[in-house]
């Protein structure tokens, strides 16, 4: 029979393409099964991609989390991978380490602990993964390399896993090596030994979170092969290599997607979720990133499964990748098994089928065309997809199935009227077969599972810009998170601090705490900097109290019109007002301080509070120190807009208080 999805769709099918195009496919488990499905997930970190999420007020923050993690509601994610913070810039910001210094341990810094707890609260069976992108400088003993002392590095990573269990009741399932950097076989084996010695024998190692090269080493080193549980590659383009297959290990796309989350991004996600298994036998796919919850003008803006970048309004957007994920995750669980009878459709597109070996069957079909499914990387070779009829024959234990639930998503690049995750009428099966008319740029799920649901909440508040008047005195005695709202650290780490030595008005402050260049993944600046606000800001005044803690060589700044962050932070330009502990000041057009607009004596010293005020209007800037003019009418060379910021001259301790912005 030909299953009529609806009268309107069936009419379009009959008018829009030739129904004579048809092929037959078999779904059969009697010939054996394929690999075990390990899940679909999202990645928080690499870096600071969930930074703004924690600042959402309720109920919006919980609604976002439900769309991501709540079973049978939205994406229903089965894996959460988080960054093990290393105090370094790792794409869109820095995430704090649990050990800034060798004799320091604090398992409440940052927000990844909170995020894992929230995910686990919604889905107790979710798989948790930790991966370091960077390390505090002490781990590398002054070198930008973490493997010269593998025992130290392994102990550092294992302490994070133990802290997750001891302080947050979180059992980490897997740990990675070092994101997208050269792996070290000795370190992997030391890490395995260290995990085993402290009783973490159940924590698996994913290697090497880059390309497939580790599989070559595993083929000649049995101990290394035994130490690795999962061979994980990034952006594999849906293909693997023979050496990885020979390891007989689980193969994962342990970081993928990284694509702007419009409809083309949704199409990319739909295509790779199916074809990572069909072409590469990868049984898990993890999206970078989980949720685009960072300033959009940072690198890779909106490259998440959904968008939540306005905590000041409460606005968020449930993007198409959420519902594309649901086509698989709501109807198959980790531990299910792929059939061997999966593959490409003759006229373009692909299909996978999974079973729980208890009589349930889920089939996911995608028909994404080339131009509507391009991912950010790697390049996508040309292919064609046309509308088609397909007939599926159910054999083996599936021959007795009489009905399948049907869900469809349809991207519409012509009329701009797409629909996602729509439940259609059940499909009746006659004589063990059924025929579908497939449109292009669509995703279909056919399943025996009847619990699927498209969860909804009332529309969130309307989108709006960052407030034009903003003030924060950091007076929070027991903060829920170590970072102040909306500040996005780009180099260094700025944390709430209780200054017990100051009985005056500066007891609660924000403190920059990283004192050594980290073992970096990206290119950190030599200065520390945290940005805040609206990238479109042009004419404004920023005021902040500052406190240097480094005698003679210390320095701090406030800034406006900062035009770059993330991996490009070293080349950031703007208007930077610096004061130094040697009694001087400087105004520069760049973070590195090479383009000087004004300079002179300030009388500033370490261990004393000073109030800086910076006003920029048009092409001119003026600065006040402690309320009195220090310099004025410096000619601004550009840029014309950007964020506000605070920071330090080097990796040094410094405090900030009473931060204020007024935009004209």
C-alpha positions in Angstrom: 0.0 0.0 0.0 1.0 3.6 -0.4 0.7 5.4 2.9 -0.9 8.8 2.6 0.8 11.1 5.1 -2.1 13.6 4.7 -4.4 14.6 1.9 -2.4 17.8 1.2 1.0 16.1 1.3 -0.3 13.2 -0.8 -1.7 15.7 -3.3 1.7 17.4 -3.4 3.4 14.0 -3.9 1.2 13.2 -6.9 1.7 16.6 -8.5 5.3 17.3 -7.6 7.1 14.1 -8.7 6.8 10.9 -10.6 5.4 8.2 -8.3 6.9 5.6 -10.6 10.3 6.1 -9.0 10.5 3.4 -6.4 12.9 1.0 -4.8 12.6 -1.8 -2.2 14.5 -2.2 1.0 14.6 -5.0 3.6 14.6 -4.6 7.4 15.6 -7.9 8.9 17.2 -9.1 12.1 17.5 -12.8 11.4 20.7 -12.3 9.5 22.3 -10.8 12.6 22.6 -7.3 14.1 25.0 -4.4 13.7 26.7 -2.4 16.4 25.2 -1.2 19.7 23.8 2.3 19.7 25.5 4.5 22.3 23.4 7.7 22.0 23.2 11.2 20.8 24.6 14.1 22.9 25.6 17.7 23.3 28.8 19.3 24.5 29.0 22.1 27.0 32.4 23.8 26.9 35.3 24.1 24.5 34.8 26.7 25.6 32.3 28.5 27.8 29.4 27.8 25.5 26.9 27.5 28.3 28.2 30.7 30.0 25.0 32.7 29.8 22.6 29.8 30.5 23.1 30.0 34.3 22.0 33.6 34.4 18.5 32.9 33.1 15.8 33.4 35.6 13.1 30.8 36.3 11.0 29.4 34.7 13.0 30.0 31.5 16.2 28.3 32.6 14.3 25.1 33.5 12.4 25.2 30.3 15.6 25.3 28.3 17.0 22.4 30.3 13.8 20.4 29.6 14.1 21.0 25.9 17.6 19.6 26.0 17.4 16.7 28.5 13.9 15.8 29.6 12.9 12.4 28.1 10.1 12.4 25.6 9.9 16.2 25.6 12.5 17.7 23.3 15.9 16.6 22.2 15.9 14.0 25.0 19.7 13.9 24.9 21.4 10.7 26.0 25.0 12.0 26.4 26.3 15.2 28.1 30.0 16.0 27.5 31.5 18.8 29.5 34.8 20.7 29.5 37.1 20.0 32.5 38.0 23.7 33.0 41.6 24.6 32.6 41.6 28.4 33.2 42.3 29.0 29.4 40.6 30.3 26.3 39.1 27.3 24.5 37.0 28.9 21.7 34.4 31.3 23.2 35.8 31.9 26.6 37.6 30.4 29.6 36.3 27.9 32.1 37.7 27.8 35.6 39.8 24.9 36.8 39.0 23.0 40.0 42.8 23.5 40.8 44.0 27.0 39.9 47.2 26.2 41.8 48.9 22.9 42.7 47.8 23.1 46.4 44.3 24.3 45.5 41.1 22.3 45.2 37.6 23.7 44.7 34.8 21.6 43.2 32.2 24.3 43.1 33.8 26.6 40.5 32.1 27.2 37.2 28.8 25.8 36.0 29.5 22.4 34.5 28.8 20.6 37.8 25.4 22.3 38.0 24.7 21.4 34.4 25.5 17.8 34.9 23.3 17.6 38.0 20.4 19.2 36.1 20.8 16.8 33.2 21.0 13.8 35.6 17.9 15.1 37.4 15.9 14.9 34.2 17.5 11.7 32.8 19.1 9.5 35.4 20.5 7.3 32.6 22.4 10.1 30.8 26.0 9.3 30.0 28.5 11.9 31.4 31.8 12.6 29.8 34.6 15.0 30.9 37.4 16.3 28.6 40.1 18.8 29.2 40.8 21.4 26.5 43.5 23.1 28.6 45.3 22.8 31.9 46.4 25.3 34.6 50.0 26.4 34.0 51.4 24.4 37.0 50.4 21.1 35.3 52.9 21.8 32.5 55.6 23.1 34.8 56.1 26.2 32.7 55.7 24.5 29.3 52.7 24.6 27.0 52.6 20.8 27.1 50.8 18.6 29.6 52.6 15.3 29.0 56.1 15.8 30.3 54.8 14.8 33.7 52.0 12.3 32.9 51.5 11.3 36.6 50.7 14.9 37.5 48.4 15.4 34.6 46.6 12.1 35.2 46.2 12.9 38.9 44.8 16.3 38.0 42.1 14.8 35.7 41.3 12.0 38.1 40.8 14.5 40.9 38.1 16.2 38.9 36.3 12.8 38.4 36.6 12.0 42.1 35.3 15.5 43.0 32.3 15.0 40.8 31.4 11.9 42.7 32.3 13.2 46.2 30.7 16.7 46.0 28.0 16.3 43.5 27.0 12.6 43.5 27.9 12.4 39.8 29.4 9.3 38.3 31.5 10.2 35.3 31.3 7.5 32.6 34.1 8.5 30.3 37.0 10.8 30.2 38.9 12.2 27.2 42.6 13.0 26.7 43.3 16.5 25.4 40.9 18.0 22.9 42.2 18.0 19.3 45.9 17.9 20.2 48.6 15.3 19.7 47.9 12.3 21.9 50.6 10.7 24.0 50.5 6.9 24.4 52.3 6.9 27.7 49.9 9.4 29.2 46.9 7.3 28.1 48.3 4.3 29.8 49.2 6.3 32.9 45.7 7.7 33.0 44.2 4.2 32.8 46.5 3.0 35.7 45.6 6.1 37.8 41.9 5.5 37.3 42.2 1.9 38.3 44.3 2.6 41.4 41.6 4.8 42.9 38.8 2.4 42.1 37.5 4.1 38.9 37.7 0.9 36.8 34.4 1.7 35.2 35.4 5.0 33.8 36.3 4.5 30.1 38.9 6.4 28.2 38.0 8.1 24.9 41.0 8.7 22.6 42.0 10.8 21.1 39.2 13.4 20.5 40.8 14.5 17.3 41.4 12.4 14.2 41.7 8.6 13.9 45.5 8.5 14.3 45.4 6.9 17.7 44.0 3.7 16.1 47.4 3.2 14.3 49.2 3.2 17.6 46.6 1.0 19.2 47.2 -1.6 16.5 50.8 -2.1 17.5 50.5 -1.5 21.3 48.3 -4.0 23.0 48.5 -2.2 26.3 47.3 1.1 24.7 44.6 -0.8 22.9 43.4 -2.3 26.3 43.5 1.2 27.9 41.2 2.8 25.3 37.5 2.0 25.4 36.2 4.3 22.7 38.0 5.7 19.6 36.6 9.1 19.2 37.1 11.4 16.3 36.0 15.0 15.6 34.2 16.1 12.5 34.9 12.9 10.7 32.7 13.7 7.7 30.6 10.5 8.4 33.6 8.3 7.5 36.1 6.2 9.5 39.4 4.5 8.6 40.3 0.8 8.4 42.7 1.1 11.3 40.0 2.3 13.6 37.7 -0.6 12.5 40.5 -3.1 13.2 40.7 -2.0 16.9 37.2 -3.6 17.3 36.4 -0.7 19.7 33.4 1.5 19.9 33.7 4.3 17.3 32.2 7.7 18.1 32.0 11.0 16.5 32.9 12.6 19.8 32.5 16.1 18.5 30.5 17.1 15.5 28.1 19.6 13.9 29.6 23.0 15.0 27.2 24.6 12.4 25.0 27.7 12.5 21.6 26.4 13.8 19.4 27.7 11.0 17.6 25.2 8.7 20.8 24.3 6.8 22.3 23.5 10.2 19.4 21.4 11.0 19.8 19.6 7.7 23.5 19.0 8.4 22.6 17.5 11.8 19.9 15.2 10.2 22.3 13.9 7.6 25.2 13.1 9.9 23.1 11.5 12.6 22.2 8.8 10.2 25.3 8.7 8.0 27.8 8.6 10.8 26.7 5.0 11.4 25.9 4.1 7.8 29.3 5.3 6.4 31.5 5.1 9.5 29.9 2.7 12.0 30.0 5.4 14.6 27.5 4.6 17.3 27.4 8.0 19.1 27.4 11.5 17.8 28.0 14.5 20.1 27.1 18.1 19.0 29.4 21.0 19.6 27.7 22.7 21.1 24.9 21.8 23.4 23.2 25.2 23.6 24.4 28.5 22.1 24.5 30.4 25.3 27.3 32.9 24.7 27.5 36.2 23.1 26.6 35.7 19.4 29.5 37.9 18.1 32.0 35.6 19.7 33.4 32.9 17.3 30.9 30.3 16.0 27.8 32.2 17.2 24.7 30.1 17.4 26.4 26.8 16.7 24.3 25.0 19.2 21.3 22.7 19.2 19.2 25.6 20.4 19.9 29.3 21.3 19.8 30.9 24.7 21.9 34.0 24.6 19.6 36.6 26.3 19.3 35.9 30.0 18.5 39.6 30.6 15.2 39.2 28.7 14.6 35.5 29.2 14.3 35.0 25.4 15.4 31.6 23.9 14.8 29.8 20.6 14.1 26.1 20.2 15.9 25.6 16.9 15.4 22.8 14.4 18.3 20.6 15.6 16.4 19.9 18.8 13.5 18.2 16.9 15.9 16.5 14.5 17.5 14.9 17.5 14.2 13.8 18.9 13.5 11.7 15.7 16.2 9.3 17.1 16.4 9.9 20.8 12.7 9.6 21.7 12.4 6.3 19.9 15.7 4.4 20.6 17.9 4.2 23.7 21.5 3.4 24.3 21.8 -0.3 24.4 19.5 -0.8 21.4 21.2 -2.3 18.3 21.4 -1.1 14.7 20.3 -3.6 12.1 22.7 -4.7 9.5 20.1 -3.7 6.9 20.8 0.0 6.9 22.1 2.2 4.1 21.6 4.8 1.4 18.5 5.3 -0.6 18.9 4.8 -4.3 17.6 8.3 -5.2 19.4 10.0 -2.3 19.1 10.1 1.4 19.6 7.4 4.0 17.9 5.2 6.5 18.9 3.5 9.8 16.9 0.9 11.8 17.4 0.0 15.4 15.8 -2.6 17.7 15.8 -3.3 21.4 15.6 -7.1 20.6 12.3 -7.2 22.4 10.1 -6.7 19.4 10.5 -2.9 19.0 11.7 -1.3 15.8 12.6 2.3 15.0 13.4 3.5 11.5 14.8 7.0 10.8 14.9 8.2 7.2 16.5 11.5 6.0 16.4 13.0 2.5 18.5 16.1 2.9 19.8 17.6 -0.3 23.4 18.7 -0.6 23.0 22.5 -0.4 20.5 22.2 2.5 22.8 20.0 4.7 26.3 21.4 4.5 28.1 21.3 7.8 30.8 23.8 8.7 33.4 21.0 8.2 34.7 19.0 6.5 33.9 19.9 2.8 30.9 18.0 1.5 31.2 16.3 -1.9 28.3 16.7 -4.4 25.4 14.3 -4.3 21.8 14.3 -5.6 18.5 13.6 -3.8 15.2 13.4 -5.5 11.6 12.7 -4.3 11.0 8.9 -4.4 8.8 6.0 -3.4 10.4 3.4 -1.1 9.0 0.1 -0.1 10.2 -1.6 3.1 9.9 -5.4 3.7 9.8 -6.4 7.3 11.4 -9.7 8.0 12.7 -11.8 10.9 11.1 -10.8 14.2 9.6 -7.7 12.6 7.4 -9.6 10.2 4.5 -9.6 12.7 4.4 -5.8 13.2 1.0 -4.5 12.2 1.4 -0.8 12.9 4.1 1.9 13.1 3.9 5.4 14.6 5.0 8.1 12.2 6.7 11.4 12.9 7.9 13.8 10.2 10.0 17.0 9.9 10.0 19.0 6.7 12.5 21.7 5.9 11.0 24.2 3.5 13.5 26.4 1.8 11.1 27.8 -0.8 8.0 29.0 1.1 9.8 29.2 4.4 7.0 27.3 6.1 8.8 24.3 7.6 7.3 22.0 10.3 9.2 19.9 12.8 8.5 16.7 14.7 4.9 16.4 13.6 3.0 13.3 14.6 1.1 11.8 11.7 -1.5 9.1 11.6 -0.2 5.6 12.4 0.9 3.5 9.4 -0.9 0.1 9.0 1.3 -2.7 7.8 -0.1 -5.3 5.3 1.7 -8.5 4.4 4.9 -7.3 6.1 5.5 -4.4 3.9 4.7 -0.7 3.4 5.5 2.0 0.8 6.3 5.6 1.6 6.3 8.6 -0.7 9.4 10.6 0.4 9.8 14.3 -0.2 13.3 15.9 -0.3 14.7 17.8 2.7 12.7 15.7 5.2 13.2 13.4 8.2 10.8 10.6 9.0 10.6 8.3 12.0 8.6 5.0 11.9 8.5 3.2 15.1 6.7 0.8 17.4 7.4 3.2 20.3 4.3 5.2 21.2 5.6 7.5 23.9 7.0 10.2 21.7 5.9 13.8 22.5 6.6 17.2 21.2 6.9 19.2 24.4 5.9 22.8 24.5 6.0 25.8 26.8 4.4 29.2 26.5 6.5 31.5 24.3 9.4 33.0 26.2 9.7 36.8 26.5 10.5 38.8 23.4 14.1 39.3 22.3 15.8 42.5 23.4 19.2 44.1 23.8 21.4 44.2 26.9 20.3 46.9 29.3 21.7 50.4 28.5 22.2 51.1 32.2 23.8 48.3 34.2 25.4 48.1 37.6 26.9 45.3 39.7 28.5 45.7 43.1 29.2 42.0 43.4 27.8 42.0 46.9 26.8 38.3 46.9 27.7 36.5 50.1 26.8 33.0 48.9 26.8 33.0 45.1 25.3 30.1 43.3 28.0 30.3 40.7 31.6 31.6 40.9 31.2 34.0 38.0 29.3 37.3 38.1 26.3 37.5 35.7 26.9 38.3 32.0 30.7 38.6 32.3 32.4 36.4 29.7 36.0 35.7 30.6 38.2 35.6 27.5 41.6 35.2 29.1 42.0 34.6 32.8 39.2 33.8 35.3 37.2 36.4 37.2 35.5 35.0 40.3 33.5 36.3 43.2 35.8 37.1 46.1 35.3 37.9 49.8 38.0 40.4 50.8 38.2 39.8 54.5 41.1 42.3 54.9 38.9 45.2 53.8 36.4 46.3 56.5 35.1 49.0 54.2 32.9 49.0 51.2 34.9 46.5 49.2 34.3 43.3 51.1 32.6 41.6 48.2 34.5 42.0 44.9 35.3 40.3 41.6 38.9 39.0 41.4 41.1 37.8 38.6 42.8 34.7 40.0 45.0 33.1 37.2 48.6 33.9 37.9 50.4 31.8 35.2 49.8 31.3 31.5 47.8 28.1 31.2 48.7 25.1 29.0 46.6 26.5 26.2 44.4 25.0 23.6 43.7 28.2 21.7 45.8 31.4 21.7 45.3 33.1 25.0 46.2 36.8 25.3 49.1 37.8 27.6 46.6 40.0 29.4 43.4 38.8 31.1 40.1 40.2 29.9 36.4 39.6 30.6 33.8 41.2 28.3 30.2 42.1 28.9 27.2 43.8 27.2 26.1 44.5 23.7 28.5 44.3 20.8 26.7 47.1 19.1 27.5 49.6 21.9 29.3 52.7 20.5 28.9 55.8 22.8 29.0 55.0 26.5 30.6 55.5 29.9 32.1 52.7 32.0 33.1 53.1 35.6 34.7 50.6 37.9 36.7 50.5 41.2 40.0 48.6 40.7 42.6 47.2 43.2 46.0 45.9 42.1 47.7 43.2 44.1 51.1 43.2 42.3 53.6 45.9 43.5 55.4 48.0 40.8 54.6 45.7 37.8 50.8 45.3 38.3 48.2 46.9 36.0 44.5 46.9 35.3 42.1 48.3 32.7 38.6 49.1 31.8 37.6 49.2 28.2 34.9 49.9 25.6 34.3 49.0 22.0 36.2 45.7 22.4 35.8 44.0 19.0 37.2 40.5 19.4 37.1 37.6 21.8 37.4 33.9 21.8 40.3 32.5 19.8 40.9 35.9 18.3 41.2 37.7 21.7 44.9 38.5 21.2 44.1 40.8 18.4 41.3 42.6 20.1 41.0 46.3 19.5 38.9 48.9 21.4 39.6 51.8 23.8 41.6 50.5 26.8 42.2 52.7 29.9 45.1 51.3 31.9 46.5 52.3 35.3 49.7 50.7 36.7 51.2 50.1 40.1 54.2 52.2 39.2 52.1 55.3 39.2 51.5 55.7 35.4 48.5 55.4 33.1 48.1 54.6 29.4 45.3 54.7 26.9 45.6 52.2 24.0 43.7 51.2 21.0 44.4 47.5 21.4 44.6 44.9 24.2 48.3 44.3 23.6 49.0 48.0 24.3 51.0 48.8 21.2 48.9 51.6 19.8 49.1 54.3 22.5 46.5 57.2 22.4 47.6 58.9 25.6 49.9 58.3 28.5 51.3 59.9 31.6 51.5 59.8 35.4 48.6 58.7 37.5 49.9 58.3 41.1 48.2 54.8 41.3 49.7 52.2 43.5 49.1 48.6 44.4 46.9 47.7 47.5 44.7 50.8 47.2 41.4 51.3 45.6 41.0 53.6 42.6 37.9 54.5 40.6 38.3 54.5 36.8 35.8 56.2 34.5 36.0 55.9 30.7 33.7 57.8 28.3 33.8 57.4 24.6 31.6 59.5 22.3 32.2 59.5 18.5 35.9 59.8 17.8 36.9 61.1 21.3 37.6 59.4 24.6 38.0 60.9 28.1 39.2 59.3 31.4 38.7 60.1 35.0 40.7 58.8 38.0 38.8 58.9 41.4 36.3 61.4 39.8 38.9 63.8 38.5 40.0 64.3 34.9 43.2 62.4 34.1 43.1 62.7 30.3 40.7 63.9 27.7 39.8 64.1 24.0 42.1 61.2 23.0 41.4 60.5 19.4 39.9 57.0 18.9 41.2 55.2 15.8 38.4 52.5 15.9 36.6 50.2 16.1 33.2 51.9 16.1 31.5 49.4 18.4 32.0 46.5 20.7 31.7 45.1 24.3 32.7 46.7 27.5 35.5 44.9 29.4 37.7 44.7 32.5 41.1 43.1 32.8 44.7 43.0 33.9 48.1 43.7 32.4 49.3 40.2 32.9 48.4 37.0 34.7 48.1 38.7 38.1 45.8 39.0 41.0 43.5 42.1 40.9 40.1 43.0 42.2 37.2 44.9 40.6 34.1 46.4 42.3 31.1 48.6 41.5 31.1 48.1 37.8 28.7 50.4 36.0 27.8 51.1 32.3 25.6 53.8 30.9 25.0 53.8 27.1 24.1 57.0 25.3 
